[in-house]
Amino acid sequence: MSARRRRLPRHRAWPLTTTDITECLGPHMSRVTDLRFLTGHDSGTLVLGAAWVAPNPRNYGRGMDPDMVGFRIDVHPVDATVRAATRAVLRESALPQLHAWVTRAIAADETWQLTDHQRYWRLTDGRLTHHDEA
């Protein structure tokens, strides 16, 4: 992305690209309804997030837009000086874990699929960890 269109300060960069995510998920990419490259405040050690958006009626009995049901992936910006190292760790560890999580979610039972779920990856001192929330 050109510097004019990148919407990030020069000292920040995204550690992954759309191509990285697409290659990781392969045919499951069709289930991703929202791929976001975040530009907001510093996310600290958070580098990648994924969520299953369930078909929950959130407006007092009115249905949810079916186009919103599926996976949302958030790529958080990092310091530009650590982008390459962060990208290598994410491609080696987080992206295979993301693929496995999406694959399990697609095959999950109805109870799991009717509840929103999130998984976050953090990188601290070169160590990648993940955390699930439901």
N, C-alpha and C positions, 0 to 999 in steps of 0.2 A: 504494500500500500504506500502511495506517495506521502511525503512529509506533509503536504497540504491537506490531505484527506484523512490522516491517521488519527486525529482527535486525541492524541496523547501528548503529554509533555515530552520533550526530546530525551529526558533521562529515564523514560518508562518504555516498556515494550511488551508485547504479548509473546509468551513463550511457545505458543502453538499456532498453527494456521488451520484454516478450513480444510485444507488438503490433509493435514495430519489426522484430524478427526474423521474425515471421510474414509481415509485408508484404514483407520482403526476399526470403524464400525461396518464397513462394507455395505451389504444389503440392508443392515439394520438402520442405516442413516435415513431411510425413508420414514422411520418412526420418530425422528427428531423433529419436533415442531418449532423449536426455537434454539438457535445457536447464537450466543451473544458474546461479543468481545467487550468486556466492561471497561468503562472509562472513568468511573467515579473515584471516590476516595481510596486511599491505600488500603488494600485488603490484608496487610500484614503478611503472615505466612501462607495465607490461602492462595492456591495457584489454579485450582480447577474445581468446578462444582457440576454435579449432575442431579437432575430431579425427575421423578416420575410424577406427572400431573394427572391425577385420577379424574374420572368423570363424575365429580361431586357436584350436586346442585348447591350452589353457594348463594343464590339470591331468593331465598324464601320460597322454594318450590319450583322456581323456574329452572329449566335445564341449562347445562353448560354448553357452550359452543363446542361441537365435536372437534373442530380444528385445533382446539387448545389441549386436547387429551393426547398425551404422549410424553416424550422426553424433552427436557430443556437442558442445555449444556452451557455453562458459563466459563469463559477463559478469563482469568484475572491478570492484570498487568503486573510485571515485576520490574525491578531496576534493570536498565538496559545492560549494565555491566555483567549481570548474572544470567542474561537471557539464554545464551548458548548452553551453559551448564544445566540450567533449569529444564530447557527443552530436551536435553539428552536424558535426564532422569525421568521426565514425564513420558517420553516415547518408550523408554525401556520398561518402566514399571506401571505408571498410572494408566496409560492407554490400554494395555492388556487387561488391567483390572476394570476399566470402564467397559470394555467389550464384554467381559465376563458378567458384570453387573447388569448390563442391558440384556444380554442373552437370558440370564436367570429371570429377569423381570418379565420378559416376553412370555416365558414358559410358566410363570408363577400362577398360582390359583387365583380364583376370583376375589377372595378376601384380600389378598395382597394388592391386587390391581385396583381395588376400590378405595385405596388409601394413598394419600400423597406420601412420597418417600424422597429423601435426599441423601446424597453422598458427597462429601467434601474431601479434597486432598490438600494437605499442607506440606510445605517443604521448610524444614528448620535445620540449619547447619548441615545441609546436604542429605538429610534423612527425610524420606517421604512417608507420611502416615495418612490414613483415611479414617473418616468418622461417618457413621450412618445415623440418620434421623428419620423418624416416621411420624 
